[in-house]
Amino acid sequence: MSNSEISEHWFDSDRMVLRERRAHETMLRYADVNRWIFEEEVPADPVSGTHHEMYWSVGRTLRVHYLEDPSSRDCYVIVSGRDPNMVHGLAGQIRAELKPWDTDELAALYDSTVDPQTLARVVIRLGLSAPAQFEPAVFGRVSSALHHSERGVRHAALLATSYSPWPQYRPMLVEASRNDASPELREAAEAVLEAFDATGVPES
């Protein structure tokens, strides 16, 4: 099954962010145990911006995609398929067995974390783990992080908005593009807004 065969009629699970960074060996073993059919591997290429990715077929109607994100250095798994119930079922199995980060767990970690470096990692994982549909618990914490006194936490929040491009982020991104104390972060916020425009994210 080639990438070109994946059309708009396929359904995707939410991203499942794995606790282990660079977990490709874990995924290869897990796929082998479950007898998934290996399709292809795309090596990382920093020059072209290509991420390290792997694909498997599960039966005739499901596909598993593993991807390592170079910006966050986290990795995640997405299940795709024509039947949303089957997608949900396989994603549920993966969640139960590999135990990826859960948004409720990450929200609780955000609330209890003081160290800015750790907080930045939590914020990025919140953005990566966020569902396609608007999630107030994630939104509130990313919004809070975007107003944090530490530049690194605000930068992580900008990255988080790019992973979960909800229209509700637009006003705070506009504010950051105009008023953040860091010129680099003002530019970064503008870049996220331009990406929202390019991908058709509507106004809030």
DOSE-5417 format. One line per 3 residues: number of its first residue (from 1); their letters; for each residue x negated, y, z of N, C-alpha, C. Coordinates in Angstrom, 2 decimals. Layout:
# DOSE-5417
NUM = A = X Y Z X Y Z X Y Z; ...
***
This chain:
# DOSE-5417
1 = MSN = -0.85 -1.19 0.00 0.00 0.00 0.00 -0.88 1.25 0.00; -0.81 2.07 -1.00 -1.66 3.25 -1.09 -0.99 4.44 -0.43; -1.78 5.49 -0.18 -1.22 6.70 0.42 -0.14 7.30 -0.45
4 = SEI = -0.27 7.16 -1.77 0.71 7.75 -2.67 2.08 7.11 -2.55; 2.13 5.90 -1.98 3.41 5.21 -1.83 4.18 5.68 -0.60; 3.52 6.45 0.28 4.21 6.98 1.45 4.97 8.22 1.02
7 = SEH = 6.27 8.18 1.04 7.08 9.29 0.53 7.88 9.90 1.65; 8.72 10.87 1.24 9.55 11.55 2.23 10.58 10.63 2.85; 10.75 9.45 2.30 11.74 8.51 2.82 11.18 7.67 3.97
10 = WFD = 9.92 7.86 4.28 9.33 7.17 5.41 9.47 8.01 6.66; 9.58 7.34 7.80 9.71 8.01 9.09 8.42 7.83 9.88; 8.03 8.86 10.61 6.82 8.80 11.42 7.17 8.82 12.91
13 = SDR = 6.42 8.07 13.67 6.51 8.18 15.13 5.79 9.46 15.55; 5.96 9.84 16.80 5.15 10.91 17.35 3.71 10.42 17.48; 2.78 11.36 17.56 1.38 10.98 17.78 1.22 10.34 19.16
16 = MVL = 0.49 9.25 19.21 0.17 8.59 20.47 -1.31 8.79 20.73; -1.62 9.70 21.63 -3.01 10.08 21.90 -3.64 9.08 22.86; -4.68 8.41 22.40 -5.31 7.37 23.20 -6.22 7.97 24.26
19 = RER = -6.34 7.28 25.37 -7.15 7.79 26.48 -8.65 7.68 26.17; -9.00 6.70 25.39 -10.40 6.49 25.00 -10.71 7.32 23.77; -11.76 8.12 23.85 -12.17 8.88 22.68 -12.94 7.98 21.72
22 = RAH = -12.74 8.25 20.43 -13.39 7.42 19.40 -13.08 5.95 19.64; -11.79 5.63 19.60 -11.32 4.30 19.98 -11.19 3.37 18.77; -11.99 3.58 17.73 -11.81 2.76 16.52 -12.11 1.28 16.77
25 = ETM = -13.08 0.99 17.64 -13.37 -0.42 17.93 -12.21 -1.06 18.68; -11.63 -0.32 19.62 -10.46 -0.83 20.35 -9.31 -1.09 19.39; -9.09 -0.18 18.44 -7.99 -0.35 17.49 -8.24 -1.52 16.56
28 = LRY = -9.48 -1.72 16.14 -9.79 -2.85 15.27 -9.49 -4.17 15.98; -9.87 -4.26 17.25 -9.59 -5.48 18.02 -8.09 -5.66 18.21; -7.39 -4.56 18.53 -5.95 -4.64 18.77 -5.22 -5.06 17.49
31 = ADV = -5.64 -4.48 16.36 -5.01 -4.84 15.08 -5.26 -6.30 14.74; -6.46 -6.79 15.05 -6.79 -8.17 14.75 -5.94 -9.13 15.60; -5.78 -8.82 16.88 -4.96 -9.65 17.76 -3.52 -9.71 17.26
34 = NRW = -3.03 -8.58 16.76 -1.65 -8.52 16.30 -1.47 -8.87 14.82; -2.58 -9.26 14.19 -2.57 -9.73 12.80 -2.04 -8.68 11.83; -2.39 -7.43 12.09 -2.09 -6.39 11.11 -3.02 -6.56 9.91
37 = IFE = -2.58 -6.14 8.76 -3.38 -6.25 7.54 -4.15 -4.95 7.34; -5.48 -5.04 7.39 -6.31 -3.85 7.22 -6.22 -3.37 5.78; -5.99 -2.06 5.61 -5.87 -1.48 4.27 -7.12 -0.71 3.85
40 = EEV = -7.47 0.28 4.66 -8.60 1.11 4.26 -9.15 1.89 5.46; -10.39 2.34 5.30 -11.02 3.20 6.28 -11.61 4.41 5.56; -11.37 5.58 6.11 -11.91 6.81 5.56 -12.95 7.34 6.54
43 = PAD = -14.21 7.33 6.18 -15.23 7.82 7.12 -15.16 9.33 7.29; -15.61 9.79 8.43 -15.64 11.23 8.69 -16.70 11.89 7.81; -16.37 13.08 7.32 -17.30 13.86 6.52 -17.18 15.31 6.94
46 = PVS = -18.08 15.77 7.83 -17.99 17.14 8.33 -18.07 18.19 7.22; -18.78 17.88 6.15 -18.93 18.86 5.07 -17.60 19.14 4.39; -16.86 18.07 4.09 -15.57 18.24 3.42 -14.41 18.39 4.38
49 = GTH = -14.67 18.20 5.69 -13.61 18.31 6.67 -12.76 17.06 6.79; -13.24 15.93 6.24 -12.50 14.68 6.30 -12.61 14.07 7.69; -11.49 13.60 8.23 -11.46 12.94 9.54 -11.72 11.45 9.37
52 = HEM = -12.18 10.81 10.44 -12.28 9.35 10.43 -10.89 8.77 10.61; -10.45 7.97 9.63 -9.11 7.41 9.65 -9.15 5.93 9.29; -8.17 5.19 9.80 -7.98 3.79 9.41 -6.49 3.52 9.24
55 = YWS = -6.18 2.60 8.34 -4.79 2.26 8.03 -4.60 0.74 8.05; -3.44 0.32 8.56 -3.04 -1.08 8.52 -1.59 -1.19 8.06; -1.27 -2.30 7.40 0.11 -2.66 7.12 0.58 -3.64 8.17
58 = VGR = 1.84 -3.48 8.58 2.45 -4.40 9.54 3.71 -4.92 8.86; 3.62 -6.11 8.31 4.72 -6.58 7.49 4.78 -5.77 6.20; 5.98 -5.72 5.61 6.13 -5.02 4.33 6.64 -3.60 4.48
61 = TLR = 7.10 -3.25 5.68 7.78 -1.96 5.80 7.22 -1.04 6.88; 6.11 -1.43 7.50 5.52 -0.59 8.54 4.05 -0.36 8.26; 3.57 0.78 8.70 2.17 1.12 8.53 1.66 1.82 9.80
64 = VHY = 0.44 1.52 10.19 -0.18 2.15 11.35 -1.37 2.99 10.87; -1.42 4.21 11.35 -2.47 5.15 10.97 -3.22 5.58 12.23; -4.53 5.36 12.23 -5.40 5.80 13.33 -6.24 6.96 12.83
67 = LED = -6.35 8.02 13.63 -7.08 9.20 13.19 -7.86 9.80 14.35; -9.11 10.16 14.08 -9.95 10.86 15.06 -9.97 12.35 14.71; -9.54 13.16 15.65 -9.45 14.60 15.43 -10.77 15.27 15.80
70 = PSS = -11.46 15.90 14.84 -12.77 16.47 15.14 -12.72 17.70 16.03; -11.60 18.42 16.01 -11.51 19.64 16.82 -11.43 19.31 18.31; -10.59 18.34 18.65 -10.41 17.99 20.06 -11.29 16.84 20.50
73 = RDC = -11.80 16.07 19.52 -12.55 14.83 19.77 -11.68 13.75 20.41; -10.37 13.92 20.33 -9.44 12.88 20.74 -9.03 12.09 19.51; -8.38 10.95 19.74 -7.89 10.15 18.63 -6.44 9.76 18.92
76 = YVI = -5.71 9.48 17.86 -4.30 9.15 18.04 -3.83 8.18 16.97; -2.66 7.61 17.22 -2.07 6.61 16.34 -0.66 7.07 15.97; -0.30 6.86 14.71 1.06 7.13 14.22 1.56 5.89 13.52
79 = VSG = 2.81 5.53 13.77 3.48 4.44 13.06 4.42 5.06 12.03; 4.39 4.54 10.81 5.28 5.01 9.74 6.06 3.83 9.17; 7.27 4.11 8.68 8.06 3.06 8.08 9.36 3.58 7.52
82 = RDP = 10.04 2.72 6.77 11.31 3.11 6.15 12.49 3.01 7.12; 12.37 2.16 8.13 13.43 1.96 9.09 13.03 2.62 10.41; 13.72 3.69 10.83 13.31 4.38 12.06 13.38 3.49 13.30
85 = NMV = 14.28 2.53 13.31 14.37 1.62 14.45 13.13 0.73 14.55; 12.64 0.29 13.40 11.43 -0.54 13.40 10.21 0.30 13.78; 10.17 1.54 13.30 9.10 2.45 13.68 9.10 2.64 15.19
88 = HGL = 10.28 2.91 15.74 10.42 3.12 17.18 9.99 1.86 17.95; 10.35 0.69 17.44 10.02 -0.55 18.12 8.53 -0.80 18.18; 7.83 -0.63 17.05 6.39 -0.86 17.04 5.67 0.21 17.86
91 = AGQ = 6.12 1.45 17.76 5.52 2.51 18.57 5.69 2.22 20.05; 6.86 1.69 20.43 7.09 1.33 21.82 6.16 0.24 22.29; 5.89 -0.73 21.42 4.95 -1.80 21.76 3.55 -1.23 21.98
94 = IRA = 3.12 -0.35 21.08 1.80 0.25 21.20 1.69 1.06 22.48; 2.74 1.82 22.80 2.74 2.62 24.03 2.63 1.71 25.26; 3.38 0.62 25.24 3.38 -0.28 26.40 2.03 -0.96 26.59
97 = ELK = 1.36 -1.28 25.49 0.14 -2.09 25.59 -1.14 -1.24 25.63; -1.18 -0.14 24.89 -2.39 0.69 24.88 -2.30 1.87 25.84; -1.08 2.16 26.32 -0.86 3.19 27.34 -1.50 4.54 26.98
100 = PWD = -1.09 5.14 25.86 -1.60 6.47 25.50 -1.10 7.53 26.48; -1.64 8.73 26.35 -1.21 9.83 27.21 0.27 10.11 27.00; 0.96 10.39 28.11 2.38 10.71 28.10 2.54 12.20 28.40
103 = TDE = 3.47 12.88 27.73 3.61 14.32 27.92 4.00 14.67 29.36; 4.81 13.85 29.99 5.16 14.12 31.40 3.93 14.04 32.28; 3.09 13.04 32.03 1.86 12.87 32.79 0.92 14.05 32.56
106 = LAA = 0.80 14.48 31.31 -0.06 15.60 30.99 0.47 16.91 31.59; 1.79 17.06 31.59 2.38 18.26 32.21 2.06 18.31 33.70; 2.14 17.15 34.36 1.81 17.10 35.78 0.33 17.39 36.00
109 = LYD = -0.53 16.90 35.11 -1.96 17.18 35.22 -2.22 18.68 35.04; -1.52 19.29 34.10 -1.68 20.73 33.88 -1.34 21.49 35.17; -0.26 21.10 35.78 0.19 21.81 36.98 -0.77 21.65 38.16
112 = STV = -1.53 20.57 38.17 -2.41 20.29 39.32 -3.87 20.60 39.06; -4.19 21.05 37.85 -5.58 21.27 37.46 -5.98 22.73 37.64; -7.15 22.94 38.23 -7.68 24.29 38.43 -8.90 24.54 37.54
115 = DPQ = -9.75 23.55 37.40 -10.98 23.72 36.62 -10.64 24.08 35.17; -11.14 25.20 34.65 -10.77 25.65 33.30 -11.14 24.67 32.20; -12.30 24.02 32.30 -12.72 23.09 31.26 -11.78 21.89 31.19
118 = TLA = -11.43 21.36 32.35 -10.48 20.24 32.39 -9.11 20.68 31.91; -8.70 21.87 32.32 -7.41 22.39 31.91 -7.33 22.54 30.39; -8.41 22.99 29.78 -8.43 23.14 28.32 -8.21 21.80 27.63
121 = RVV = -8.84 20.73 28.14 -8.66 19.41 27.55 -7.21 18.94 27.69; -6.61 19.22 28.86 -5.21 18.83 29.08 -4.29 19.57 28.12; -4.54 20.84 27.91 -3.69 21.64 27.01 -3.76 21.10 25.59
124 = IRL = -4.95 20.77 25.12 -5.09 20.23 23.77 -4.34 18.91 23.65; -4.45 18.06 24.66 -3.75 16.77 24.60 -2.23 16.96 24.66; -1.79 17.99 25.37 -0.36 18.29 25.35 0.10 18.63 23.95
127 = GLS = -0.68 19.45 23.25 -0.32 19.80 21.88 -0.34 18.61 20.95; -1.35 17.76 21.09 -1.44 16.57 20.25 -0.32 15.58 20.53; 0.06 15.44 21.79 1.07 14.46 22.18 2.49 14.97 21.98
130 = APA = 2.64 16.26 21.71 3.98 16.84 21.63 4.79 16.21 20.51; 6.08 16.00 20.73 6.94 15.45 19.68 7.20 16.49 18.59; 7.74 16.03 17.48 8.07 16.96 16.39 9.15 17.95 16.82
133 = QFE = 10.08 17.48 17.66 11.14 18.34 18.15 10.63 19.19 19.32; 11.20 20.37 19.45 10.81 21.30 20.50 10.94 20.65 21.87; 9.90 20.79 22.68 9.87 20.22 24.02 9.54 21.34 25.02
136 = PAV = 10.54 21.79 25.80 10.31 22.92 26.71 9.16 22.71 27.69; 8.98 21.50 28.19 7.93 21.25 29.17 6.55 21.50 28.58; 6.35 21.10 27.32 5.08 21.34 26.64 4.95 22.82 26.31
139 = FGR = 6.00 23.38 25.76 5.98 24.79 25.35 5.62 25.71 26.52; 6.23 25.48 27.66 6.00 26.35 28.81 4.56 26.34 29.26; 3.94 25.17 29.23 2.57 25.08 29.71 1.57 25.61 28.68
142 = VSS = 1.83 25.36 27.39 0.95 25.93 26.37 1.07 27.45 26.37; 2.29 27.95 26.56 2.50 29.39 26.66 1.72 29.98 27.83; 1.78 29.29 28.98 1.03 29.74 30.15 -0.46 29.75 29.86
145 = ALH = -0.95 28.71 29.21 -2.37 28.62 28.90 -2.82 29.72 27.96; -1.93 30.15 27.07 -2.28 31.20 26.12 -2.48 32.55 26.80; -2.03 32.65 28.06 -2.22 33.88 28.83 -3.22 33.69 29.98
148 = HSE = -3.98 32.58 29.94 -4.93 32.29 31.00 -6.10 33.28 30.95; -6.69 33.52 32.10 -7.81 34.46 32.16 -9.07 33.93 31.47; -9.21 32.59 31.39 -10.39 31.99 30.79 -10.21 31.86 29.27
151 = RGV = -11.20 32.36 28.54 -11.14 32.33 27.08 -11.00 30.90 26.54; -11.74 29.95 27.16 -11.69 28.58 26.68 -10.32 27.95 26.78; -9.58 28.29 27.81 -8.21 27.77 27.97 -7.29 28.39 26.92
154 = RHA = -7.46 29.68 26.67 -6.63 30.33 25.64 -6.93 29.75 24.26; -8.21 29.47 24.01 -8.57 28.86 22.73 -7.93 27.48 22.58; -7.94 26.70 23.66 -7.31 25.38 23.64 -5.81 25.51 23.37
157 = ALL = -5.18 26.53 23.92 -3.75 26.74 23.70 -3.46 27.06 22.24; -4.31 27.86 21.61 -4.14 28.15 20.19 -4.24 26.87 19.36; -5.20 26.03 19.71 -5.34 24.75 19.00 -4.09 23.89 19.22
160 = ATS = -3.57 23.89 20.43 -2.37 23.10 20.74 -1.18 23.53 19.89; -1.03 24.85 19.67 0.10 25.31 18.85 -0.02 24.84 17.41; -1.24 24.65 16.95 -1.42 24.19 15.56 -1.04 22.73 15.39
163 = YSP = -1.14 21.94 16.48 -0.75 20.53 16.41 0.76 20.36 16.46; 1.43 21.23 17.20 2.89 21.14 17.34 3.49 22.48 16.90; 3.59 22.70 15.59 3.95 24.02 15.05 5.44 24.34 15.18
166 = WPQ = 5.86 24.66 16.38 7.25 25.02 16.62 7.45 26.51 16.36; 8.58 26.90 15.79 8.85 28.32 15.56 8.77 29.15 16.84; 9.10 28.55 17.96 9.10 29.28 19.23 7.71 29.81 19.61
169 = YRP = 6.66 29.26 19.00 5.32 29.75 19.28 5.02 31.08 18.59; 5.77 31.42 17.57 5.41 32.58 16.75 5.25 33.88 17.55; 6.21 34.26 18.42 6.05 35.54 19.13 4.77 35.62 19.95
172 = MLV = 4.42 34.53 20.63 3.21 34.58 21.45 1.95 34.57 20.60; 2.02 33.94 19.42 0.88 33.97 18.51 0.68 35.37 17.94; 1.79 36.03 17.64 1.69 37.42 17.17 1.07 38.29 18.26
175 = EAS = 1.52 38.09 19.49 0.97 38.86 20.60 -0.53 38.60 20.75; -0.92 37.32 20.67 -2.34 36.99 20.80 -3.16 37.57 19.65; -2.60 37.57 18.45 -3.33 38.11 17.30 -3.56 39.61 17.42
178 = RND = -2.73 40.26 18.22 -2.85 41.72 18.38 -3.57 42.13 19.66; -3.39 41.33 20.71 -3.79 41.83 22.03 -4.79 40.99 22.79; -5.17 39.80 22.29 -6.13 39.00 23.07 -7.43 39.78 23.22
181 = ASP = -8.05 39.62 24.38 -9.29 40.35 24.66 -10.44 39.91 23.77; -10.36 38.71 23.21 -11.43 38.18 22.37 -11.14 38.42 20.89; -12.02 39.10 20.16 -11.81 39.28 18.72 -11.71 37.95 17.98
184 = ELR = -12.52 36.97 18.41 -12.48 35.65 17.77 -11.13 34.98 17.96; -10.56 35.11 19.15 -9.25 34.49 19.39 -8.14 35.25 18.69; -8.29 36.55 18.53 -7.30 37.30 17.74 -7.29 36.77 16.29
187 = EAA = -8.49 36.53 15.76 -8.59 35.97 14.41 -8.03 34.56 14.36; -8.30 33.77 15.39 -7.80 32.39 15.43 -6.28 32.37 15.47; -5.68 33.26 16.25 -4.22 33.33 16.32 -3.63 33.72 14.97
190 = EAV = -4.29 34.64 14.29 -3.83 35.04 12.96 -3.93 33.87 11.99; -4.99 33.07 12.11 -5.15 31.91 11.24 -4.04 30.88 11.47; -3.66 30.69 12.74 -2.56 29.75 13.04 -1.26 30.27 12.43
193 = LEA = -1.00 31.56 12.54 0.21 32.14 11.95 0.20 31.97 10.43; -0.94 32.16 9.81 -1.02 31.97 8.36 -0.74 30.51 8.00; -1.22 29.58 8.82 -0.94 28.16 8.58 0.55 27.88 8.76
196 = FDA = 1.18 28.50 9.74 2.63 28.36 9.92 3.35 28.83 8.66; 2.93 29.98 8.13 3.56 30.51 6.91 3.36 29.56 5.73; 2.13 29.04 5.59 1.81 28.19 4.46 2.58 26.88 4.47
199 = TGV = 2.88 26.39 5.67 3.59 25.11 5.78 5.09 25.27 5.98; 5.56 26.52 5.95 7.01 26.76 6.00 7.62 26.69 7.38; 6.83 26.91 8.43 7.41 26.95 9.78 8.28 28.19 9.89
202 = PES = 9.56 28.05 10.18 10.46 29.21 10.16 10.21 30.16 11.32; 10.83 31.34 11.21 10.77 32.30 12.30 11.58 31.76 13.48; 11.20 32.17 14.67 11.91 31.67 15.87 13.26 32.33 16.00
***
